[in-house]
C-alpha cells in the first residue's frame, strides 16, 4: 500500500513523507477513504504531530 501511495506522489512534501515512513518516523496511520490517510509522525521536535494526506488533492 505504501508504494502505491508513493508512486502517486509528485511533490517534494510527498517524497519527504515517504522518507519519514522508510525511516520509521510514522508512528501510526490509517486509510480513511480511497484517497485520504491520517497518521501520527515523529519529526525533529519533541512531540509527534498529526498528518492528513488527500492524494486526490496533492
N, C-alpha and C positions, 0 to 999 in steps of 0.2 A: 504494500500500500504506500509506503514512504517513497519508493522510487517512482510510482505513478504520479504522486504529487510533485516530486522534483522535476519530472520530465515536463510538467506544465509550467514550471517556474521560469520566468524570463527576466525577472528584475533582481537587482542586487540584494535587497532585503530577503527575497525568497531563497536565494542561494545561501545567504548568511544563516537563515533558519535551518536549512539542510545541514550546514556545518555544525550548528548547535546540536542537532539531532544526532549526527555522527559522533560528536564529542561527548555524548551522554549528558548534555545540559537540559534536555527536555525531560522534566520530571514526570509528566503525565500528559496525555492528550486523548481527545475523544472526537469521533466523527459525529457531527450534529445533523448533517444532511449530505446530499450528494456533492455539495460544493463548499460546505462550511466545517471548519475544525476549530476546536478550542483546546487550550492547554496551559500548562504551567512550566515556565522556563527559568533556569538559574543562569543569570547573566553575571556580569562582573561586580554587581552590587551585592550587598549582604542578603537582601530579601529577594526571593523569586518573584516573578511577575506573571500576570495572566496575558495570554495572547489569543487573538481571534483571527482566523485566516479564512477569507472567502475567495476561493480560486476562480470564481466566476467574475469577480470584480478586482482584478490584480492591480 
